[in-house]
Amino acid sequence: IPFASLVPLVLYALVPSLMMNVYIVGLNQLFDVEIDRVNKPKLPLASGELSLPAGAAIVLGSLAAGLALGWAVPPLCSPALQATLIGSALLGTVYSLPPFRLKRFPLLASFCIMSVRGALINWGFFMHASLTVFKSALTATAGGMAAQ
């Protein structure tokens, strides 16, 4: 499979994944404004540069856009990409959002971070590329065979 066939798949998966990262990091900042005013006062929410309603709109918009893009272009989507997006959103949510707020517990916080960044994203991107490239290769092979 030529490298050029991987480029659109990687780029397509990258955009919703980055949107999901904005959601996860933004959600954490929304619920840590008071802590961040002391520890990270230059962050946009903590400094007041960005209002809480504007921050919430960005966070919710990023979640919606990330999930929508996971289904928007079926030839470039895969169940693995979709599972990665949903899994990341769920783990990011329980990490930051009350009543779960797993970040309060070092072992659970570490598990969340390792699960998303260490396992889920690596598995999801690998499987997404494998499934979509394999599907494209099968389609091209079948098309070539039908033309003969």
MDTraj code that builds the backbone (N, CA, C; nanometers):
import mdtraj as md
import numpy as np

residues = "ILE PRO PHE ALA SER LEU VAL PRO LEU VAL LEU TYR ALA LEU VAL PRO SER LEU MET MET ASN VAL TYR ILE VAL GLY LEU ASN GLN LEU PHE ASP VAL GLU ILE ASP ARG VAL ASN LYS PRO LYS LEU PRO LEU ALA SER GLY GLU LEU SER LEU PRO ALA GLY ALA ALA ILE VAL LEU GLY SER LEU ALA ALA GLY LEU ALA LEU GLY TRP ALA VAL PRO PRO LEU CYS SER PRO ALA LEU GLN ALA THR LEU ILE GLY SER ALA LEU LEU GLY THR VAL TYR SER LEU PRO PRO PHE ARG LEU LYS ARG PHE PRO LEU LEU ALA SER PHE CYS ILE MET SER VAL ARG GLY ALA LEU ILE ASN TRP GLY PHE PHE MET HIS ALA SER LEU THR VAL PHE LYS SER ALA LEU THR ALA THR ALA GLY GLY MET ALA ALA GLN".split()
xyz = np.array([
    [0.0858, -0.1169, 0.0000],
    [0.0000, 0.0000, 0.0000],
    [0.0909, 0.1238, 0.0000],
    [0.0723, 0.2123, -0.0948],
    [0.1577, 0.3312, -0.1004],
    [0.1317, 0.4265, 0.0161],
    [0.2384, 0.4943, 0.0543],
    [0.2306, 0.5906, 0.1631],
    [0.1254, 0.6977, 0.1350],
    [0.1122, 0.7365, 0.0097],
    [0.0174, 0.8420, -0.0279],
    [-0.1259, 0.8055, 0.0092],
    [-0.1592, 0.6775, 0.0129],
    [-0.2959, 0.6385, 0.0491],
    [-0.3215, 0.6536, 0.1989],
    [-0.2144, 0.6576, 0.2779],
    [-0.2301, 0.6756, 0.4219],
    [-0.2525, 0.8219, 0.4605],
    [-0.2018, 0.9133, 0.3807],
    [-0.2064, 1.0559, 0.4147],
    [-0.3487, 1.1052, 0.4401],
    [-0.4466, 1.0826, 0.3493],
    [-0.5817, 1.1328, 0.3787],
    [-0.6432, 1.0672, 0.5016],
    [-0.6107, 0.9402, 0.5244],
    [-0.6658, 0.8707, 0.6411],
    [-0.6121, 0.9302, 0.7706],
    [-0.4837, 0.9566, 0.7729],
    [-0.4219, 1.0140, 0.8930],
    [-0.4719, 1.1568, 0.9141],
    [-0.4739, 1.2352, 0.8082],
    [-0.5209, 1.3733, 0.8216],
    [-0.6670, 1.3779, 0.8642],
    [-0.7482, 1.2899, 0.8067],
    [-0.8898, 1.2896, 0.8436],
    [-0.9070, 1.2501, 0.9900],
    [-0.8332, 1.1507, 1.0368],
    [-0.8436, 1.1081, 1.1772],
    [-0.7865, 1.2129, 1.2715],
    [-0.6892, 1.2888, 1.2238],
    [-0.6233, 1.3883, 1.3076],
    [-0.7180, 1.5004, 1.3501],
    [-0.8007, 1.5481, 1.2592],
    [-0.8877, 1.6624, 1.2899],
    [-0.9882, 1.6297, 1.4005],
    [-1.0693, 1.5221, 1.3901],
    [-1.1611, 1.4953, 1.5013],
    [-1.0875, 1.4598, 1.6308],
    [-0.9705, 1.4009, 1.6184],
    [-0.8930, 1.3680, 1.7385],
    [-0.8442, 1.4946, 1.8080],
    [-0.8013, 1.5924, 1.7303],
    [-0.7606, 1.7200, 1.7898],
    [-0.8803, 1.7913, 1.8522],
    [-0.9959, 1.7827, 1.7868],
    [-1.1175, 1.8417, 1.8441],
    [-1.1502, 1.7754, 1.9791],
    [-1.1331, 1.6447, 1.9843],
    [-1.1589, 1.5720, 2.1085],
    [-1.0589, 1.6127, 2.2160],
    [-0.9347, 1.6392, 2.1768],
    [-0.8356, 1.6850, 2.2731],
    [-0.8725, 1.8229, 2.3280],
    [-0.9220, 1.9117, 2.2409],
    [-0.9688, 2.0429, 2.2869],
    [-1.0819, 2.0239, 2.3874],
    [-1.1730, 1.9311, 2.3591],
    [-1.2823, 1.9028, 2.4524],
    [-1.2285, 1.8583, 2.5886],
    [-1.1387, 1.7610, 2.5882],
    [-1.0890, 1.7031, 2.7136],
    [-1.0120, 1.8070, 2.7954],
    [-0.9192, 1.8767, 2.7314],
    [-0.8387, 1.9765, 2.8017],
    [-0.9261, 2.0944, 2.8450],
    [-1.0167, 2.1357, 2.7562],
    [-1.1055, 2.2475, 2.7888],
    [-1.1990, 2.2158, 2.9036],
    [-1.2544, 2.0953, 2.9034],
    [-1.3437, 2.0537, 3.0128],
    [-1.2689, 2.0584, 3.1460],
    [-1.1465, 2.0099, 3.1448],
    [-1.0647, 2.0128, 3.2658],
    [-1.0429, 2.1566, 3.3132],
    [-1.0165, 2.2467, 3.2191],
    [-0.9956, 2.3863, 3.2580],
    [-1.1234, 2.4516, 3.3087],
    [-1.2382, 2.4159, 3.2496],
    [-1.3652, 2.4725, 3.2970],
    [-1.3915, 2.4384, 3.4431],
    [-1.3539, 2.3177, 3.4824],
    [-1.3816, 2.2742, 3.6195],
    [-1.2655, 2.2994, 3.7155],
    [-1.1568, 2.3584, 3.6647],
    [-1.0408, 2.3890, 3.7490],
    [-1.0066, 2.5371, 3.7507],
    [-1.1010, 2.6229, 3.7182],
    [-1.0710, 2.7661, 3.7077],
    [-1.0093, 2.8197, 3.8364],
    [-1.0679, 2.7868, 3.9502],
    [-1.0162, 2.8397, 4.0785],
    [-0.8742, 2.7905, 4.1056],
    [-0.8487, 2.6637, 4.0813],
    [-0.7144, 2.6068, 4.1016],
    [-0.6161, 2.6711, 4.0043],
    [-0.6607, 2.6863, 3.8784],
    [-0.5733, 2.7433, 3.7758],
    [-0.5431, 2.8910, 3.8005],
    [-0.6309, 2.9623, 3.8680],
    [-0.6030, 3.1037, 3.8999],
    [-0.4788, 3.1149, 3.9883],
    [-0.4543, 3.0104, 4.0670],
    [-0.3365, 3.0089, 4.1536],
    [-0.2174, 2.9459, 4.0820],
    [-0.2379, 2.8272, 4.0239],
    [-0.1273, 2.7495, 3.9667],
    [-0.0922, 2.7841, 3.8223],
    [-0.1904, 2.8252, 3.7450],
    [-0.1685, 2.8552, 3.6023],
    [-0.2454, 2.9818, 3.5645],
    [-0.2100, 3.0944, 3.6245],
    [-0.2901, 3.2155, 3.6076],
    [-0.2924, 3.2727, 3.4658],
    [-0.2043, 3.2270, 3.3772],
    [-0.2011, 3.2804, 3.2408],
    [-0.2943, 3.2051, 3.1457],
    [-0.3566, 3.0975, 3.1914],
    [-0.4526, 3.0277, 3.1052],
    [-0.5704, 3.1206, 3.0763],
    [-0.6294, 3.1097, 2.9575],
    [-0.7351, 3.2041, 2.9176],
    [-0.8533, 3.2123, 3.0145],
    [-0.9010, 3.1007, 3.0656],
    [-1.0144, 3.1053, 3.1592],
    [-0.9713, 3.1601, 3.2952],
    [-0.8570, 3.1149, 3.3424],
    [-0.8091, 3.1583, 3.4739],
    [-0.7781, 3.3077, 3.4756],
    [-0.7272, 3.3589, 3.3657],
    [-0.6912, 3.5010, 3.3599],
    [-0.8114, 3.5900, 3.3311],
    [-0.9228, 3.5303, 3.2889],
    [-1.0398, 3.6091, 3.2542],
    [-1.0403, 3.6544, 3.1090],
    [-0.9363, 3.6209, 3.0351],
    [-0.9287, 3.6564, 2.8932],
    [-1.0431, 3.5915, 2.8145],
    [-1.0854, 3.4737, 2.8596],
    [-1.1962, 3.4004, 2.7979],
    [-1.3021, 3.3775, 2.9057],
    [-1.4266, 3.4094, 2.8750],
    [-1.5334, 3.3917, 2.9736],
    [-1.5710, 3.2446, 2.9862],
    [-1.6321, 3.2103, 3.0985],
    [-1.6780, 3.0717, 3.1171],
    [-1.7803, 3.0307, 3.0113],
    [-1.8794, 3.1146, 2.9768],
    [-1.9730, 3.0753, 2.8708],
    [-1.9030, 3.0528, 2.7359],
    [-1.8069, 3.1382, 2.7028],
    [-1.7338, 3.1198, 2.5768],
    [-1.6511, 2.9918, 2.5818],
    [-1.5881, 2.9655, 2.6961],
    [-1.5113, 2.8418, 2.7127],
    [-1.6002, 2.7196, 2.7008],
    [-1.7176, 2.7257, 2.7632],
    [-1.8117, 2.6124, 2.7554],
    [-1.8584, 2.5912, 2.6121],
    [-1.8808, 2.6995, 2.5384],
    [-1.9232, 2.6872, 2.3984],
    [-1.8139, 2.6219, 2.3142],
    [-1.6890, 2.6611, 2.3364],
    [-1.5771, 2.6009, 2.2631],
    [-1.5660, 2.4530, 2.2959],
    [-1.5774, 2.4195, 2.4237],
    [-1.5655, 2.2811, 2.4681],
    [-1.6776, 2.1950, 2.4092],
    [-1.8008, 2.2408, 2.4207],
    [-1.9133, 2.1634, 2.3665],
    [-1.9096, 2.1576, 2.2142],
    [-1.8698, 2.2668, 2.1509],
    [-1.8563, 2.2676, 2.0051],
    [-1.7490, 2.1712, 1.9576],
    [-1.6404, 2.1636, 2.0315],
    [-1.5316, 2.0706, 1.9968],
    [-1.5764, 1.9262, 2.0114],
    [-1.6506, 1.8982, 2.1167],
    [-1.7037, 1.7628, 2.1352],
    [-1.7964, 1.7262, 2.0196],
    [-1.8906, 1.8143, 1.9895],
    [-1.9871, 1.7881, 1.8821],
    [-1.9170, 1.7734, 1.7473],
    [-1.8226, 1.8628, 1.7184],
    [-1.7513, 1.8578, 1.5904],
    [-1.6660, 1.7321, 1.5797],
    [-1.5970, 1.6979, 1.6874],
    [-1.5130, 1.5783, 1.6859],
    [-1.5939, 1.4521, 1.6609],
    [-1.7066, 1.4405, 1.7312],
    [-1.7912, 1.3223, 1.7120],
    [-1.8553, 1.3224, 1.5733],
    [-1.9020, 1.4373, 1.5275],
    [-1.9656, 1.4449, 1.3950],
    [-1.8667, 1.4065, 1.2853],
    [-1.7442, 1.4546, 1.2959],
    [-1.6439, 1.4219, 1.1946],
    [-1.6085, 1.2732, 1.1942],
    [-1.6285, 1.2097, 1.3079],
    [-1.6017, 1.0655, 1.3157],
    [-1.6971, 0.9824, 1.2315],
    [-1.8055, 1.0446, 1.1892],
    [-1.9050, 0.9730, 1.1073],
    [-1.9306, 1.0426, 0.9725],
    [-1.8754, 1.1598, 0.9511],
    [-1.9142, 1.2462, 0.8392],
    [-1.8764, 1.1943, 0.7008],
    [-1.7627, 1.1316, 0.6880],
    [-1.7144, 1.0869, 0.5563],
    [-1.6867, 0.9366, 0.5647],
    [-1.7896, 0.8540, 0.5412],
    [-1.7756, 0.7098, 0.5608],
    [-1.6511, 0.6441, 0.4995],
    [-1.6060, 0.6801, 0.3792],
    [-1.4854, 0.6136, 0.3281],
    [-1.3600, 0.6415, 0.4115],
    [-1.3607, 0.7528, 0.4858],
    [-1.2448, 0.7877, 0.5674],
    [-1.2651, 0.7565, 0.7151],
    [-1.3828, 0.7082, 0.7510],
    [-1.4148, 0.6746, 0.8901],
    [-1.4000, 0.5237, 0.9091],
    [-1.3921, 0.4839, 1.0316],
    [-1.3904, 0.3414, 1.0644],
    [-1.4478, 0.3243, 1.2049],
    [-1.4944, 0.2044, 1.2360],
    [-1.5404, 0.1797, 1.3733],
    [-1.4294, 0.2048, 1.4760],
    [-1.3047, 0.1804, 1.4376],
    [-1.1933, 0.2031, 1.5307],
    [-1.1772, 0.3517, 1.5612],
    [-1.1868, 0.4362, 1.4597],
    [-1.1788, 0.5805, 1.4826],
    [-1.2949, 0.6257, 1.5703],
    [-1.4126, 0.5770, 1.5418],
    [-1.5310, 0.6144, 1.6193],
    [-1.5180, 0.5697, 1.7645],
    [-1.4703, 0.4478, 1.7859],
    [-1.4510, 0.3973, 1.9226],
    [-1.3459, 0.4795, 1.9965],
    [-1.2425, 0.5195, 1.9253],
    [-1.1375, 0.6015, 1.9868],
    [-1.1923, 0.7371, 2.0290],
    [-1.2718, 0.7980, 1.9430],
    [-1.3297, 0.9282, 1.9760],
    [-1.4250, 0.9182, 2.0949],
    [-1.5123, 0.8190, 2.0933],
    [-1.6085, 0.8020, 2.2028],
    [-1.5366, 0.7664, 2.3330],
    [-1.4433, 0.6728, 2.3243],
    [-1.3692, 0.6316, 2.4439],
    [-1.2905, 0.7463, 2.5048],
    [-1.2262, 0.8258, 2.4191],
    [-1.1511, 0.9423, 2.4682],
    [-1.2439, 1.0422, 2.5368],
    [-1.3590, 1.0675, 2.4753],
    [-1.4553, 1.1617, 2.5336],
    [-1.5049, 1.1114, 2.6690],
    [-1.5377, 0.9840, 2.6761],
    [-1.5886, 0.9292, 2.8027],
    [-1.4835, 0.9344, 2.9130],
    [-1.3622, 0.8900, 2.8822],
    [-1.2574, 0.8905, 2.9843],
    [-1.2188, 1.0337, 3.0225],
    [-1.2141, 1.1241, 2.9245],
    [-1.1845, 1.2644, 2.9550],
    [-1.2918, 1.3278, 3.0412],
    [-1.4158, 1.2865, 3.0187],
    [-1.5272, 1.3400, 3.0971],
    [-1.5208, 1.2921, 3.2419],
    [-1.5041, 1.1626, 3.2632],
    [-1.5002, 1.1128, 3.4012],
    [-1.3727, 1.1565, 3.4734],
    [-1.2697, 1.1924, 3.3990],
    [-1.1473, 1.2438, 3.4595],
    [-1.1735, 1.3795, 3.5270],
    [-1.2494, 1.4666, 3.4591],
    [-1.2652, 1.6049, 3.5055],
    [-1.3982, 1.6385, 3.5699],
    [-1.5038, 1.5727, 3.5269],
    [-1.6386, 1.6168, 3.5599],
    [-1.6910, 1.5561, 3.6901],
    [-1.7420, 1.6422, 3.7795],
    [-1.8112, 1.5878, 3.8971],
    [-1.9346, 1.5108, 3.8519],
    [-1.9779, 1.4112, 3.9197],
    [-1.9313, 1.3650, 4.0500],
    [-1.8124, 1.2687, 4.0429],
    [-1.7739, 1.2277, 3.9243],
    [-1.6638, 1.1307, 3.9127],
    [-1.5308, 1.1954, 3.9490],
    [-1.4906, 1.2927, 3.8678],
    [-1.3677, 1.3694, 3.8898],
    [-1.2529, 1.2801, 3.9358],
    [-1.2237, 1.1806, 3.8515],
    [-1.1213, 1.0820, 3.8857],
    [-0.9830, 1.1420, 3.9051],
    [-0.9634, 1.2634, 3.8585],
    [-0.8338, 1.3288, 3.8753],
    [-0.7993, 1.3505, 4.0224],
    [-0.8973, 1.3371, 4.1106],
    [-0.8720, 1.3531, 4.2548],
    [-0.7970, 1.2345, 4.3128],
    [-0.7972, 1.1229, 4.2405],
    [-0.7369, 0.9990, 4.2899],
    [-0.6187, 0.9634, 4.2006],
    [-0.4963, 0.9716, 4.2517],
    [-0.3775, 0.9551, 4.1677],
    [-0.3765, 0.8269, 4.0825],
    [-0.4153, 0.7148, 4.1396],
    [-0.4124, 0.5898, 4.0640],
    [-0.5153, 0.5915, 3.9506],
    [-0.6362, 0.6394, 3.9792],
    [-0.7402, 0.6466, 3.8769],
    [-0.7076, 0.7524, 3.7712],
    [-0.6498, 0.8628, 3.8142],
    [-0.6093, 0.9671, 3.7198],
    [-0.5032, 0.9120, 3.6240],
    [-0.4056, 0.8429, 3.6798],
    [-0.3010, 0.7818, 3.5962],
    [-0.3606, 0.6805, 3.4997],
    [-0.4548, 0.6020, 3.5483],
    [-0.5195, 0.5024, 3.4628],
    [-0.5925, 0.5704, 3.3466],
    [-0.6633, 0.6774, 3.3743],
    [-0.7346, 0.7504, 3.2678],
    [-0.6382, 0.8018, 3.1624],
    [-0.5329, 0.8678, 3.2072],
    [-0.4368, 0.9262, 3.1139],
    [-0.3670, 0.8171, 3.0333],
    [-0.3223, 0.7115, 3.1009],
    [-0.2565, 0.6005, 3.0306],
    [-0.3514, 0.5318, 2.9334],
    [-0.4750, 0.5155, 2.9744],
    [-0.5725, 0.4481, 2.8887],
    [-0.5958, 0.5247, 2.7600],
    [-0.6121, 0.6554, 2.7708],
    [-0.6396, 0.7356, 2.6512],
    [-0.5138, 0.7532, 2.5684],
    [-0.4113, 0.8066, 2.6279],
    [-0.2922, 0.8435, 2.5498],
    [-0.2007, 0.7255, 2.5213],
    [-0.1980, 0.6291, 2.6096],
    [-0.1079, 0.5158, 2.5903],
    [-0.1673, 0.4014, 2.5121],
    [-0.2934, 0.3714, 2.5357],
    [-0.3529, 0.2533, 2.4728],
    [-0.4568, 0.2883, 2.3674],
    [-0.5589, 0.3597, 2.4062],
    [-0.6739, 0.3824, 2.3184],
    [-0.6359, 0.4541, 2.1889],
    [-0.5624, 0.5624, 2.1987],
    [-0.5264, 0.6378, 2.0787],
    [-0.4348, 0.5559, 1.9885],
    [-0.3367, 0.4886, 2.0461],
    [-0.2466, 0.4066, 1.9637],
    [-0.3220, 0.2935, 1.8952],
    [-0.4034, 0.2217, 1.9707],
    [-0.4830, 0.1133, 1.9120],
    [-0.5785, 0.1691, 1.8067],
    [-0.6476, 0.2769, 1.8406],
    [-0.7480, 0.3328, 1.7507],
    [-0.6899, 0.3799, 1.6196],
    [-0.5776, 0.4518, 1.6239],
    [-0.5171, 0.4993, 1.4993],
    [-0.4625, 0.3830, 1.4174],
    [-0.3994, 0.2868, 1.4837],
    [-0.3475, 0.1707, 1.4112],
    [-0.4616, 0.0938, 1.3445],
    [-0.5664, 0.0668, 1.4196],
    [-0.6787, -0.0088, 1.3636],
    [-0.7520, 0.0711, 1.2562],
    [-0.7662, 0.2020, 1.2778],
    [-0.8305, 0.2867, 1.1768],
    [-0.7537, 0.2792, 1.0451],
    [-0.6236, 0.2976, 1.0517],
    [-0.5421, 0.2912, 0.9296],
    [-0.5496, 0.1511, 0.8684],
    [-0.5401, 0.0494, 0.9518],
    [-0.5442, -0.0884, 0.9018],
    [-0.6772, -0.1191, 0.8340],
    [-0.7859, -0.0830, 0.8996],
    [-0.9186, -0.1137, 0.8452],
    [-0.9476, -0.0357, 0.7181],
    [-0.9171, 0.0925, 0.7183],
    [-0.9506, 0.1728, 0.6011],
    [-0.8575, 0.1429, 0.4841],
    [-0.7287, 0.1201, 0.5108],
    [-0.6362, 0.0854, 0.4027],
    [-0.6705, -0.0531, 0.3494],
    [-0.6990, -0.1476, 0.4390],
    [-0.7336, -0.2826, 0.3959],
    [-0.8601, -0.2798, 0.3108],
    [-0.9582, -0.2028, 0.3547],
    [-1.0833, -0.1896, 0.2792],
    [-1.0561, -0.1273, 0.1422],
    [-0.9725, -0.0235, 0.1375],
    [-0.9378, 0.0406, 0.0104],
    [-0.8630, -0.0563, -0.0804],
    [-0.7724, -0.1341, -0.0210],
    [-0.6961, -0.2307, -0.1009],
    [-0.7885, -0.3374, -0.1582],
    [-0.8831, -0.3838, -0.0769],
    [-0.9782, -0.4842, -0.1264],
    [-1.0645, -0.4277, -0.2385],
    [-1.1084, -0.3039, -0.2207],
    [-1.1915, -0.2398, -0.3237],
    [-1.1123, -0.2231, -0.4530],
    [-0.9873, -0.1786, -0.4419],
    [-0.9049, -0.1612, -0.5605],
    [-0.8771, -0.2942, -0.6276],
    [-0.8500, -0.3981, -0.5481],
    [-0.8251, -0.5308, -0.6037],
    [-0.9499, -0.5850, -0.6722],
    [-1.0626, -0.5699, -0.6066],
    [-1.1876, -0.6182, -0.6660],
    [-1.2197, -0.5411, -0.7939],
    [-1.1961, -0.4112, -0.7942],
    [-1.2188, -0.3308, -0.9136],
    [-1.1267, -0.3715, -1.0267],
    [-1.0007, -0.3971, -0.9930],
    [-0.9050, -0.4423, -1.0941],
    [-0.9391, -0.5776, -1.1487],
    [-0.9874, -0.6666, -1.0619],
    [-1.0259, -0.8013, -1.1054],
    [-1.1514, -0.7953, -1.1944],
    [-1.2423, -0.7067, -1.1621],
    [-1.3664, -0.6956, -1.2392],
    [-1.3373, -0.6388, -1.3781],
    [-1.2341, -0.5530, -1.3877],
    [-1.2009, -0.4925, -1.5161],
    [-1.1365, -0.5923, -1.6114],
    [-1.0799, -0.6991, -1.5549],
    [-1.0108, -0.7980, -1.6395],
    [-1.1057, -0.8853, -1.7086],
])
top = md.Topology()
chain = top.add_chain()
for i, resn in enumerate(residues, 1):
    res = top.add_residue(resn, chain, resSeq=i)
    for name in ("N", "CA", "C"):
        top.add_atom(name, md.element.get_by_symbol(name[0]), res)
traj = md.Trajectory(xyz[None], top)
